[in-house]
Amino acid sequence: MVGARSAVSALLLALAVMLMAPQQEQPLALDWVDAGNGLHVARHETTRALWLQCVAEGACRFTPMANVSAPDEIHPVTGIGVLDAQEFVAWAKMRTRKPIRLPTLEEWYSFSGVQPLIPKQIFTDPRLAWAASYGNGVKIDPVIKPSGSFGQTPTGIADVKGNVWEWTSSCVVDAIDDRCPAYFAAGLHEAKVPIFVRDPATGGCATGTPPA
């Protein structure tokens, strides 16, 4: 009986070890483009499939709403706040053991080739600065499209002129004690988005003209 009990205990232990063993990590599908000046940039925006991989491994806590018309593997993830993006970058840095980070706003303009948009001001009174360019933004199709739908830069970076904005590491104001209340999201125009906002359309006047 002792031998039988030992065998059963060993079997249960082995089963427990197998059940608790972490799932095998999947390789990260990242394709890098040499943007010059020692800077390498991901060729495509982060896909929803790659984001869900981060969630599955416990490094990303937020699962964005699925778009039923957009397959995860070929469409960029959207509805992501800057704090979420920072979690993803930390995970990608750990998994690849490469110094991955978000670009600064200046770096984004440099590798994207997009010219900063300076909208025509409606008012000159400083008291109406919040509404000085209201309604003058570029009209952009909000439908999520497959990666690569908006062409590439001469160096091969895709969709910088598309309808999905990219988070940057540039704070809108001078950070106090390394605490930043809002960051720039870069696209066909700059967007100033508070750190707790995932849907810029709900950010009110604080976001200025929101991303598409």
PyMOL commands that place a pseudoatom at each C-alpha (Angstrom):
pseudoatom trace, name=CA, resn=MET, resi=1, chain=A, elem=C, hetatm=0, pos=[0.000, 0.000, 0.000]
pseudoatom trace, name=CA, resn=VAL, resi=2, chain=A, elem=C, hetatm=0, pos=[2.813, 2.389, 0.797]
pseudoatom trace, name=CA, resn=GLY, resi=3, chain=A, elem=C, hetatm=0, pos=[4.281, 1.868, -2.642]
pseudoatom trace, name=CA, resn=ALA, resi=4, chain=A, elem=C, hetatm=0, pos=[0.920, 2.407, -4.283]
pseudoatom trace, name=CA, resn=ARG, resi=5, chain=A, elem=C, hetatm=0, pos=[0.334, 5.605, -2.323]
pseudoatom trace, name=CA, resn=SER, resi=6, chain=A, elem=C, hetatm=0, pos=[3.754, 6.888, -3.269]
pseudoatom trace, name=CA, resn=ALA, resi=7, chain=A, elem=C, hetatm=0, pos=[3.082, 6.189, -6.921]
pseudoatom trace, name=CA, resn=VAL, resi=8, chain=A, elem=C, hetatm=0, pos=[-0.270, 7.985, -6.770]
pseudoatom trace, name=CA, resn=SER, resi=9, chain=A, elem=C, hetatm=0, pos=[1.310, 10.950, -4.978]
pseudoatom trace, name=CA, resn=ALA, resi=10, chain=A, elem=C, hetatm=0, pos=[4.060, 11.145, -7.555]
pseudoatom trace, name=CA, resn=LEU, resi=11, chain=A, elem=C, hetatm=0, pos=[1.509, 10.997, -10.370]
pseudoatom trace, name=CA, resn=LEU, resi=12, chain=A, elem=C, hetatm=0, pos=[-0.555, 13.798, -8.824]
pseudoatom trace, name=CA, resn=LEU, resi=13, chain=A, elem=C, hetatm=0, pos=[2.559, 15.884, -8.294]
pseudoatom trace, name=CA, resn=ALA, resi=14, chain=A, elem=C, hetatm=0, pos=[3.630, 15.382, -11.891]
pseudoatom trace, name=CA, resn=LEU, resi=15, chain=A, elem=C, hetatm=0, pos=[0.175, 16.397, -13.085]
pseudoatom trace, name=CA, resn=ALA, resi=16, chain=A, elem=C, hetatm=0, pos=[0.251, 19.499, -10.904]
pseudoatom trace, name=CA, resn=VAL, resi=17, chain=A, elem=C, hetatm=0, pos=[3.653, 20.466, -12.283]
pseudoatom trace, name=CA, resn=MET, resi=18, chain=A, elem=C, hetatm=0, pos=[2.418, 20.045, -15.844]
pseudoatom trace, name=CA, resn=LEU, resi=19, chain=A, elem=C, hetatm=0, pos=[-0.731, 22.049, -15.132]
pseudoatom trace, name=CA, resn=MET, resi=20, chain=A, elem=C, hetatm=0, pos=[1.219, 24.884, -13.538]
pseudoatom trace, name=CA, resn=ALA, resi=21, chain=A, elem=C, hetatm=0, pos=[4.001, 24.970, -16.115]
pseudoatom trace, name=CA, resn=PRO, resi=22, chain=A, elem=C, hetatm=0, pos=[3.905, 28.211, -18.136]
pseudoatom trace, name=CA, resn=GLN, resi=23, chain=A, elem=C, hetatm=0, pos=[2.890, 27.994, -21.740]
pseudoatom trace, name=CA, resn=GLN, resi=24, chain=A, elem=C, hetatm=0, pos=[5.709, 28.066, -24.235]
pseudoatom trace, name=CA, resn=GLU, resi=25, chain=A, elem=C, hetatm=0, pos=[6.404, 31.641, -25.309]
pseudoatom trace, name=CA, resn=GLN, resi=26, chain=A, elem=C, hetatm=0, pos=[5.682, 32.479, -28.917]
pseudoatom trace, name=CA, resn=PRO, resi=27, chain=A, elem=C, hetatm=0, pos=[8.304, 34.455, -30.846]
pseudoatom trace, name=CA, resn=LEU, resi=28, chain=A, elem=C, hetatm=0, pos=[7.609, 38.148, -31.366]
pseudoatom trace, name=CA, resn=ALA, resi=29, chain=A, elem=C, hetatm=0, pos=[6.798, 38.983, -34.967]
pseudoatom trace, name=CA, resn=LEU, resi=30, chain=A, elem=C, hetatm=0, pos=[8.720, 42.259, -35.155]
pseudoatom trace, name=CA, resn=ASP, resi=31, chain=A, elem=C, hetatm=0, pos=[10.251, 43.528, -38.385]
pseudoatom trace, name=CA, resn=TRP, resi=32, chain=A, elem=C, hetatm=0, pos=[12.726, 46.370, -37.980]
pseudoatom trace, name=CA, resn=VAL, resi=33, chain=A, elem=C, hetatm=0, pos=[13.591, 49.133, -40.454]
pseudoatom trace, name=CA, resn=ASP, resi=34, chain=A, elem=C, hetatm=0, pos=[16.819, 51.138, -40.300]
pseudoatom trace, name=CA, resn=ALA, resi=35, chain=A, elem=C, hetatm=0, pos=[15.593, 54.734, -40.091]
pseudoatom trace, name=CA, resn=GLY, resi=36, chain=A, elem=C, hetatm=0, pos=[19.090, 56.216, -39.915]
pseudoatom trace, name=CA, resn=ASN, resi=37, chain=A, elem=C, hetatm=0, pos=[21.037, 57.866, -37.092]
pseudoatom trace, name=CA, resn=GLY, resi=38, chain=A, elem=C, hetatm=0, pos=[21.198, 54.527, -35.276]
pseudoatom trace, name=CA, resn=LEU, resi=39, chain=A, elem=C, hetatm=0, pos=[17.415, 54.382, -34.941]
pseudoatom trace, name=CA, resn=HIS, resi=40, chain=A, elem=C, hetatm=0, pos=[15.482, 51.245, -35.916]
pseudoatom trace, name=CA, resn=VAL, resi=41, chain=A, elem=C, hetatm=0, pos=[11.703, 51.432, -36.213]
pseudoatom trace, name=CA, resn=ALA, resi=42, chain=A, elem=C, hetatm=0, pos=[9.106, 48.671, -36.427]
pseudoatom trace, name=CA, resn=ARG, resi=43, chain=A, elem=C, hetatm=0, pos=[7.947, 48.384, -40.037]
pseudoatom trace, name=CA, resn=HIS, resi=44, chain=A, elem=C, hetatm=0, pos=[4.305, 47.998, -39.042]
pseudoatom trace, name=CA, resn=GLU, resi=45, chain=A, elem=C, hetatm=0, pos=[2.125, 49.282, -36.241]
pseudoatom trace, name=CA, resn=THR, resi=46, chain=A, elem=C, hetatm=0, pos=[1.480, 46.780, -33.455]
pseudoatom trace, name=CA, resn=THR, resi=47, chain=A, elem=C, hetatm=0, pos=[-1.214, 44.334, -34.493]
pseudoatom trace, name=CA, resn=ARG, resi=48, chain=A, elem=C, hetatm=0, pos=[-4.064, 43.289, -32.254]
pseudoatom trace, name=CA, resn=ALA, resi=49, chain=A, elem=C, hetatm=0, pos=[-2.762, 39.702, -32.417]
pseudoatom trace, name=CA, resn=LEU, resi=50, chain=A, elem=C, hetatm=0, pos=[0.615, 40.780, -31.026]
pseudoatom trace, name=CA, resn=TRP, resi=51, chain=A, elem=C, hetatm=0, pos=[-1.116, 42.810, -28.343]
pseudoatom trace, name=CA, resn=LEU, resi=52, chain=A, elem=C, hetatm=0, pos=[-3.212, 39.804, -27.308]
pseudoatom trace, name=CA, resn=GLN, resi=53, chain=A, elem=C, hetatm=0, pos=[0.017, 37.814, -27.034]
pseudoatom trace, name=CA, resn=CYS, resi=54, chain=A, elem=C, hetatm=0, pos=[1.209, 40.366, -24.486]
pseudoatom trace, name=CA, resn=VAL, resi=55, chain=A, elem=C, hetatm=0, pos=[-2.106, 39.987, -22.638]
pseudoatom trace, name=CA, resn=ALA, resi=56, chain=A, elem=C, hetatm=0, pos=[-1.860, 36.189, -22.702]
pseudoatom trace, name=CA, resn=GLU, resi=57, chain=A, elem=C, hetatm=0, pos=[1.587, 36.342, -21.125]
pseudoatom trace, name=CA, resn=GLY, resi=58, chain=A, elem=C, hetatm=0, pos=[0.292, 38.580, -18.355]
pseudoatom trace, name=CA, resn=ALA, resi=59, chain=A, elem=C, hetatm=0, pos=[2.354, 41.655, -19.240]
pseudoatom trace, name=CA, resn=CYS, resi=60, chain=A, elem=C, hetatm=0, pos=[-0.467, 43.752, -20.715]
pseudoatom trace, name=CA, resn=ARG, resi=61, chain=A, elem=C, hetatm=0, pos=[-3.464, 44.173, -18.446]
pseudoatom trace, name=CA, resn=PHE, resi=62, chain=A, elem=C, hetatm=0, pos=[-5.877, 45.814, -20.886]
pseudoatom trace, name=CA, resn=THR, resi=63, chain=A, elem=C, hetatm=0, pos=[-7.701, 43.926, -23.629]
pseudoatom trace, name=CA, resn=PRO, resi=64, chain=A, elem=C, hetatm=0, pos=[-9.074, 46.352, -26.232]
pseudoatom trace, name=CA, resn=MET, resi=65, chain=A, elem=C, hetatm=0, pos=[-12.466, 45.828, -27.788]
pseudoatom trace, name=CA, resn=ALA, resi=66, chain=A, elem=C, hetatm=0, pos=[-12.398, 43.556, -30.834]
pseudoatom trace, name=CA, resn=ASN, resi=67, chain=A, elem=C, hetatm=0, pos=[-13.294, 44.868, -34.272]
pseudoatom trace, name=CA, resn=VAL, resi=68, chain=A, elem=C, hetatm=0, pos=[-15.348, 42.130, -35.917]
pseudoatom trace, name=CA, resn=SER, resi=69, chain=A, elem=C, hetatm=0, pos=[-14.386, 43.326, -39.398]
pseudoatom trace, name=CA, resn=ALA, resi=70, chain=A, elem=C, hetatm=0, pos=[-10.659, 43.501, -38.652]
pseudoatom trace, name=CA, resn=PRO, resi=71, chain=A, elem=C, hetatm=0, pos=[-8.692, 40.225, -38.388]
pseudoatom trace, name=CA, resn=ASP, resi=72, chain=A, elem=C, hetatm=0, pos=[-6.278, 40.384, -35.452]
pseudoatom trace, name=CA, resn=GLU, resi=73, chain=A, elem=C, hetatm=0, pos=[-3.237, 39.272, -37.446]
pseudoatom trace, name=CA, resn=ILE, resi=74, chain=A, elem=C, hetatm=0, pos=[-3.240, 42.010, -40.084]
pseudoatom trace, name=CA, resn=HIS, resi=75, chain=A, elem=C, hetatm=0, pos=[-4.872, 45.017, -38.416]
pseudoatom trace, name=CA, resn=PRO, resi=76, chain=A, elem=C, hetatm=0, pos=[-3.297, 47.484, -35.987]
pseudoatom trace, name=CA, resn=VAL, resi=77, chain=A, elem=C, hetatm=0, pos=[-4.509, 47.515, -32.413]
pseudoatom trace, name=CA, resn=THR, resi=78, chain=A, elem=C, hetatm=0, pos=[-6.485, 50.628, -31.447]
pseudoatom trace, name=CA, resn=GLY, resi=79, chain=A, elem=C, hetatm=0, pos=[-8.111, 52.046, -28.328]
pseudoatom trace, name=CA, resn=ILE, resi=80, chain=A, elem=C, hetatm=0, pos=[-4.839, 51.873, -26.397]
pseudoatom trace, name=CA, resn=GLY, resi=81, chain=A, elem=C, hetatm=0, pos=[-3.837, 54.462, -23.788]
pseudoatom trace, name=CA, resn=VAL, resi=82, chain=A, elem=C, hetatm=0, pos=[-0.259, 55.572, -23.291]
pseudoatom trace, name=CA, resn=LEU, resi=83, chain=A, elem=C, hetatm=0, pos=[0.041, 53.625, -20.022]
pseudoatom trace, name=CA, resn=ASP, resi=84, chain=A, elem=C, hetatm=0, pos=[-1.055, 50.502, -21.914]
pseudoatom trace, name=CA, resn=ALA, resi=85, chain=A, elem=C, hetatm=0, pos=[1.509, 51.238, -24.617]
pseudoatom trace, name=CA, resn=GLN, resi=86, chain=A, elem=C, hetatm=0, pos=[4.239, 51.565, -22.004]
pseudoatom trace, name=CA, resn=GLU, resi=87, chain=A, elem=C, hetatm=0, pos=[3.340, 48.117, -20.622]
pseudoatom trace, name=CA, resn=PHE, resi=88, chain=A, elem=C, hetatm=0, pos=[3.549, 46.637, -24.109]
pseudoatom trace, name=CA, resn=VAL, resi=89, chain=A, elem=C, hetatm=0, pos=[6.927, 48.254, -24.766]
pseudoatom trace, name=CA, resn=ALA, resi=90, chain=A, elem=C, hetatm=0, pos=[8.290, 46.957, -21.448]
pseudoatom trace, name=CA, resn=TRP, resi=91, chain=A, elem=C, hetatm=0, pos=[7.118, 43.449, -22.395]
pseudoatom trace, name=CA, resn=ALA, resi=92, chain=A, elem=C, hetatm=0, pos=[8.623, 43.639, -25.884]
pseudoatom trace, name=CA, resn=LYS, resi=93, chain=A, elem=C, hetatm=0, pos=[11.894, 44.910, -24.419]
pseudoatom trace, name=CA, resn=MET, resi=94, chain=A, elem=C, hetatm=0, pos=[11.999, 42.022, -21.956]
pseudoatom trace, name=CA, resn=ARG, resi=95, chain=A, elem=C, hetatm=0, pos=[11.078, 39.393, -24.543]
pseudoatom trace, name=CA, resn=THR, resi=96, chain=A, elem=C, hetatm=0, pos=[13.537, 40.520, -27.210]
pseudoatom trace, name=CA, resn=ARG, resi=97, chain=A, elem=C, hetatm=0, pos=[16.262, 41.792, -24.885]
pseudoatom trace, name=CA, resn=LYS, resi=98, chain=A, elem=C, hetatm=0, pos=[16.562, 44.846, -27.111]
pseudoatom trace, name=CA, resn=PRO, resi=99, chain=A, elem=C, hetatm=0, pos=[16.384, 48.512, -25.982]
pseudoatom trace, name=CA, resn=ILE, resi=100, chain=A, elem=C, hetatm=0, pos=[12.860, 49.014, -27.332]
pseudoatom trace, name=CA, resn=ARG, resi=101, chain=A, elem=C, hetatm=0, pos=[11.080, 52.263, -26.422]
pseudoatom trace, name=CA, resn=LEU, resi=102, chain=A, elem=C, hetatm=0, pos=[8.486, 54.692, -27.729]
pseudoatom trace, name=CA, resn=PRO, resi=103, chain=A, elem=C, hetatm=0, pos=[9.850, 57.357, -30.092]
pseudoatom trace, name=CA, resn=THR, resi=104, chain=A, elem=C, hetatm=0, pos=[9.971, 61.003, -29.139]
pseudoatom trace, name=CA, resn=LEU, resi=105, chain=A, elem=C, hetatm=0, pos=[7.721, 63.344, -31.098]
pseudoatom trace, name=CA, resn=GLU, resi=106, chain=A, elem=C, hetatm=0, pos=[10.791, 64.776, -32.837]
pseudoatom trace, name=CA, resn=GLU, resi=107, chain=A, elem=C, hetatm=0, pos=[11.974, 61.296, -33.837]
pseudoatom trace, name=CA, resn=TRP, resi=108, chain=A, elem=C, hetatm=0, pos=[8.525, 60.446, -35.171]
pseudoatom trace, name=CA, resn=TYR, resi=109, chain=A, elem=C, hetatm=0, pos=[8.528, 63.495, -37.436]
pseudoatom trace, name=CA, resn=SER, resi=110, chain=A, elem=C, hetatm=0, pos=[12.048, 62.635, -38.548]
pseudoatom trace, name=CA, resn=PHE, resi=111, chain=A, elem=C, hetatm=0, pos=[11.399, 59.052, -39.666]
pseudoatom trace, name=CA, resn=SER, resi=112, chain=A, elem=C, hetatm=0, pos=[7.800, 59.566, -40.834]
pseudoatom trace, name=CA, resn=GLY, resi=113, chain=A, elem=C, hetatm=0, pos=[8.433, 62.466, -43.182]
pseudoatom trace, name=CA, resn=VAL, resi=114, chain=A, elem=C, hetatm=0, pos=[5.115, 63.996, -42.081]
pseudoatom trace, name=CA, resn=GLN, resi=115, chain=A, elem=C, hetatm=0, pos=[5.191, 67.773, -41.851]
pseudoatom trace, name=CA, resn=PRO, resi=116, chain=A, elem=C, hetatm=0, pos=[3.733, 69.251, -38.666]
pseudoatom trace, name=CA, resn=LEU, resi=117, chain=A, elem=C, hetatm=0, pos=[0.252, 70.565, -39.397]
pseudoatom trace, name=CA, resn=ILE, resi=118, chain=A, elem=C, hetatm=0, pos=[-0.309, 74.146, -38.279]
pseudoatom trace, name=CA, resn=PRO, resi=119, chain=A, elem=C, hetatm=0, pos=[-4.067, 74.771, -38.623]
pseudoatom trace, name=CA, resn=LYS, resi=120, chain=A, elem=C, hetatm=0, pos=[-5.378, 78.214, -39.409]
pseudoatom trace, name=CA, resn=GLN, resi=121, chain=A, elem=C, hetatm=0, pos=[-6.525, 79.969, -36.252]
pseudoatom trace, name=CA, resn=ILE, resi=122, chain=A, elem=C, hetatm=0, pos=[-10.075, 81.259, -36.078]
pseudoatom trace, name=CA, resn=PHE, resi=123, chain=A, elem=C, hetatm=0, pos=[-9.503, 83.465, -33.018]
pseudoatom trace, name=CA, resn=THR, resi=124, chain=A, elem=C, hetatm=0, pos=[-6.521, 85.482, -31.847]
pseudoatom trace, name=CA, resn=ASP, resi=125, chain=A, elem=C, hetatm=0, pos=[-7.826, 86.274, -28.374]
pseudoatom trace, name=CA, resn=PRO, resi=126, chain=A, elem=C, hetatm=0, pos=[-5.682, 84.238, -25.924]
pseudoatom trace, name=CA, resn=ARG, resi=127, chain=A, elem=C, hetatm=0, pos=[-8.802, 83.569, -23.841]
pseudoatom trace, name=CA, resn=LEU, resi=128, chain=A, elem=C, hetatm=0, pos=[-10.176, 81.531, -26.771]
pseudoatom trace, name=CA, resn=ALA, resi=129, chain=A, elem=C, hetatm=0, pos=[-6.961, 79.610, -27.453]
pseudoatom trace, name=CA, resn=TRP, resi=130, chain=A, elem=C, hetatm=0, pos=[-8.713, 76.286, -26.758]
pseudoatom trace, name=CA, resn=ALA, resi=131, chain=A, elem=C, hetatm=0, pos=[-11.020, 76.907, -29.743]
pseudoatom trace, name=CA, resn=ALA, resi=132, chain=A, elem=C, hetatm=0, pos=[-8.573, 78.742, -32.001]
pseudoatom trace, name=CA, resn=SER, resi=133, chain=A, elem=C, hetatm=0, pos=[-8.412, 75.954, -34.574]
pseudoatom trace, name=CA, resn=TYR, resi=134, chain=A, elem=C, hetatm=0, pos=[-11.662, 74.129, -33.801]
pseudoatom trace, name=CA, resn=GLY, resi=135, chain=A, elem=C, hetatm=0, pos=[-13.114, 72.406, -36.867]
pseudoatom trace, name=CA, resn=ASN, resi=136, chain=A, elem=C, hetatm=0, pos=[-10.029, 73.006, -39.012]
pseudoatom trace, name=CA, resn=GLY, resi=137, chain=A, elem=C, hetatm=0, pos=[-8.571, 69.516, -38.673]
pseudoatom trace, name=CA, resn=VAL, resi=138, chain=A, elem=C, hetatm=0, pos=[-8.058, 67.130, -41.568]
pseudoatom trace, name=CA, resn=LYS, resi=139, chain=A, elem=C, hetatm=0, pos=[-11.074, 64.925, -42.310]
pseudoatom trace, name=CA, resn=ILE, resi=140, chain=A, elem=C, hetatm=0, pos=[-9.938, 61.316, -41.894]
pseudoatom trace, name=CA, resn=ASP, resi=141, chain=A, elem=C, hetatm=0, pos=[-11.669, 58.024, -42.637]
pseudoatom trace, name=CA, resn=PRO, resi=142, chain=A, elem=C, hetatm=0, pos=[-11.937, 56.237, -39.256]
pseudoatom trace, name=CA, resn=VAL, resi=143, chain=A, elem=C, hetatm=0, pos=[-12.376, 52.705, -40.688]
pseudoatom trace, name=CA, resn=ILE, resi=144, chain=A, elem=C, hetatm=0, pos=[-9.567, 50.390, -39.538]
pseudoatom trace, name=CA, resn=LYS, resi=145, chain=A, elem=C, hetatm=0, pos=[-7.710, 48.971, -42.534]
pseudoatom trace, name=CA, resn=PRO, resi=146, chain=A, elem=C, hetatm=0, pos=[-5.087, 46.209, -42.952]
pseudoatom trace, name=CA, resn=SER, resi=147, chain=A, elem=C, hetatm=0, pos=[-1.463, 47.034, -42.244]
pseudoatom trace, name=CA, resn=GLY, resi=148, chain=A, elem=C, hetatm=0, pos=[0.239, 48.531, -45.271]
pseudoatom trace, name=CA, resn=SER, resi=149, chain=A, elem=C, hetatm=0, pos=[-2.919, 50.139, -46.674]
pseudoatom trace, name=CA, resn=PHE, resi=150, chain=A, elem=C, hetatm=0, pos=[-1.443, 53.639, -46.467]
pseudoatom trace, name=CA, resn=GLY, resi=151, chain=A, elem=C, hetatm=0, pos=[1.888, 53.046, -48.179]
pseudoatom trace, name=CA, resn=GLN, resi=152, chain=A, elem=C, hetatm=0, pos=[5.437, 53.269, -46.860]
pseudoatom trace, name=CA, resn=THR, resi=153, chain=A, elem=C, hetatm=0, pos=[8.125, 55.847, -46.265]
pseudoatom trace, name=CA, resn=PRO, resi=154, chain=A, elem=C, hetatm=0, pos=[11.244, 55.672, -48.478]
pseudoatom trace, name=CA, resn=THR, resi=155, chain=A, elem=C, hetatm=0, pos=[12.907, 53.610, -45.722]
pseudoatom trace, name=CA, resn=GLY, resi=156, chain=A, elem=C, hetatm=0, pos=[10.006, 51.131, -45.606]
pseudoatom trace, name=CA, resn=ILE, resi=157, chain=A, elem=C, hetatm=0, pos=[8.000, 52.184, -42.536]
pseudoatom trace, name=CA, resn=ALA, resi=158, chain=A, elem=C, hetatm=0, pos=[4.314, 51.574, -43.190]
pseudoatom trace, name=CA, resn=ASP, resi=159, chain=A, elem=C, hetatm=0, pos=[1.200, 53.606, -42.484]
pseudoatom trace, name=CA, resn=VAL, resi=160, chain=A, elem=C, hetatm=0, pos=[2.666, 56.700, -40.816]
pseudoatom trace, name=CA, resn=LYS, resi=161, chain=A, elem=C, hetatm=0, pos=[0.200, 58.696, -42.922]
pseudoatom trace, name=CA, resn=GLY, resi=162, chain=A, elem=C, hetatm=0, pos=[-2.668, 56.366, -42.087]
pseudoatom trace, name=CA, resn=ASN, resi=163, chain=A, elem=C, hetatm=0, pos=[-5.614, 56.769, -39.758]
pseudoatom trace, name=CA, resn=VAL, resi=164, chain=A, elem=C, hetatm=0, pos=[-4.042, 55.177, -36.676]
pseudoatom trace, name=CA, resn=TRP, resi=165, chain=A, elem=C, hetatm=0, pos=[-1.935, 57.474, -34.522]
pseudoatom trace, name=CA, resn=GLU, resi=166, chain=A, elem=C, hetatm=0, pos=[1.262, 56.374, -32.758]
pseudoatom trace, name=CA, resn=TRP, resi=167, chain=A, elem=C, hetatm=0, pos=[2.068, 57.096, -29.134]
pseudoatom trace, name=CA, resn=THR, resi=168, chain=A, elem=C, hetatm=0, pos=[5.267, 59.005, -28.411]
pseudoatom trace, name=CA, resn=SER, resi=169, chain=A, elem=C, hetatm=0, pos=[7.275, 59.427, -25.234]
pseudoatom trace, name=CA, resn=SER, resi=170, chain=A, elem=C, hetatm=0, pos=[7.071, 63.242, -25.431]
pseudoatom trace, name=CA, resn=CYS, resi=171, chain=A, elem=C, hetatm=0, pos=[5.181, 64.879, -22.589]
pseudoatom trace, name=CA, resn=VAL, resi=172, chain=A, elem=C, hetatm=0, pos=[2.854, 67.758, -23.478]
pseudoatom trace, name=CA, resn=VAL, resi=173, chain=A, elem=C, hetatm=0, pos=[4.228, 69.829, -20.582]
pseudoatom trace, name=CA, resn=ASP, resi=174, chain=A, elem=C, hetatm=0, pos=[7.397, 69.714, -18.527]
pseudoatom trace, name=CA, resn=ALA, resi=175, chain=A, elem=C, hetatm=0, pos=[7.019, 66.615, -16.372]
pseudoatom trace, name=CA, resn=ILE, resi=176, chain=A, elem=C, hetatm=0, pos=[7.100, 67.137, -12.599]
pseudoatom trace, name=CA, resn=ASP, resi=177, chain=A, elem=C, hetatm=0, pos=[8.947, 64.439, -10.635]
pseudoatom trace, name=CA, resn=ASP, resi=178, chain=A, elem=C, hetatm=0, pos=[8.857, 62.277, -13.796]
pseudoatom trace, name=CA, resn=ARG, resi=179, chain=A, elem=C, hetatm=0, pos=[5.060, 62.458, -13.764]
pseudoatom trace, name=CA, resn=CYS, resi=180, chain=A, elem=C, hetatm=0, pos=[3.500, 63.429, -17.066]
pseudoatom trace, name=CA, resn=PRO, resi=181, chain=A, elem=C, hetatm=0, pos=[-0.242, 64.220, -17.259]
pseudoatom trace, name=CA, resn=ALA, resi=182, chain=A, elem=C, hetatm=0, pos=[-0.515, 63.922, -21.056]
pseudoatom trace, name=CA, resn=TYR, resi=183, chain=A, elem=C, hetatm=0, pos=[1.553, 62.723, -23.998]
pseudoatom trace, name=CA, resn=PHE, resi=184, chain=A, elem=C, hetatm=0, pos=[1.647, 63.491, -27.700]
pseudoatom trace, name=CA, resn=ALA, resi=185, chain=A, elem=C, hetatm=0, pos=[0.154, 60.980, -30.100]
pseudoatom trace, name=CA, resn=ALA, resi=186, chain=A, elem=C, hetatm=0, pos=[1.526, 61.529, -33.613]
pseudoatom trace, name=CA, resn=GLY, resi=187, chain=A, elem=C, hetatm=0, pos=[-0.239, 61.263, -36.945]
pseudoatom trace, name=CA, resn=LEU, resi=188, chain=A, elem=C, hetatm=0, pos=[-1.439, 63.663, -39.604]
pseudoatom trace, name=CA, resn=HIS, resi=189, chain=A, elem=C, hetatm=0, pos=[-1.715, 66.158, -36.764]
pseudoatom trace, name=CA, resn=GLU, resi=190, chain=A, elem=C, hetatm=0, pos=[-0.509, 66.194, -33.177]
pseudoatom trace, name=CA, resn=ALA, resi=191, chain=A, elem=C, hetatm=0, pos=[-2.891, 65.093, -30.440]
pseudoatom trace, name=CA, resn=LYS, resi=192, chain=A, elem=C, hetatm=0, pos=[-2.395, 65.851, -26.774]
pseudoatom trace, name=CA, resn=VAL, resi=193, chain=A, elem=C, hetatm=0, pos=[-3.935, 62.958, -24.885]
pseudoatom trace, name=CA, resn=PRO, resi=194, chain=A, elem=C, hetatm=0, pos=[-4.170, 62.623, -21.074]
pseudoatom trace, name=CA, resn=ILE, resi=195, chain=A, elem=C, hetatm=0, pos=[-2.618, 59.479, -19.614]
pseudoatom trace, name=CA, resn=PHE, resi=196, chain=A, elem=C, hetatm=0, pos=[-5.922, 57.907, -18.500]
pseudoatom trace, name=CA, resn=VAL, resi=197, chain=A, elem=C, hetatm=0, pos=[-7.687, 58.381, -21.846]
pseudoatom trace, name=CA, resn=ARG, resi=198, chain=A, elem=C, hetatm=0, pos=[-8.058, 55.436, -24.219]
pseudoatom trace, name=CA, resn=ASP, resi=199, chain=A, elem=C, hetatm=0, pos=[-10.720, 56.952, -26.455]
pseudoatom trace, name=CA, resn=PRO, resi=200, chain=A, elem=C, hetatm=0, pos=[-9.494, 60.447, -27.401]
pseudoatom trace, name=CA, resn=ALA, resi=201, chain=A, elem=C, hetatm=0, pos=[-12.963, 61.415, -28.624]
pseudoatom trace, name=CA, resn=THR, resi=202, chain=A, elem=C, hetatm=0, pos=[-14.069, 61.375, -24.962]
pseudoatom trace, name=CA, resn=GLY, resi=203, chain=A, elem=C, hetatm=0, pos=[-11.195, 63.553, -23.819]
pseudoatom trace, name=CA, resn=GLY, resi=204, chain=A, elem=C, hetatm=0, pos=[-13.005, 66.817, -24.480]
pseudoatom trace, name=CA, resn=CYS, resi=205, chain=A, elem=C, hetatm=0, pos=[-11.089, 69.996, -25.145]
pseudoatom trace, name=CA, resn=ALA, resi=206, chain=A, elem=C, hetatm=0, pos=[-8.037, 68.602, -23.339]
pseudoatom trace, name=CA, resn=THR, resi=207, chain=A, elem=C, hetatm=0, pos=[-7.151, 66.530, -26.384]
pseudoatom trace, name=CA, resn=GLY, resi=208, chain=A, elem=C, hetatm=0, pos=[-7.565, 69.315, -28.916]
pseudoatom trace, name=CA, resn=THR, resi=209, chain=A, elem=C, hetatm=0, pos=[-8.256, 67.699, -32.281]
pseudoatom trace, name=CA, resn=PRO, resi=210, chain=A, elem=C, hetatm=0, pos=[-8.335, 63.983, -31.407]
pseudoatom trace, name=CA, resn=PRO, resi=211, chain=A, elem=C, hetatm=0, pos=[-6.752, 61.184, -33.469]
pseudoatom trace, name=CA, resn=ALA, resi=212, chain=A, elem=C, hetatm=0, pos=[-8.969, 59.418, -35.986]
for i in range(1, 212): cmd.bond("trace and resi %d" % i, "trace and resi %d" % (i + 1))
show_as sticks, trace
zoom trace
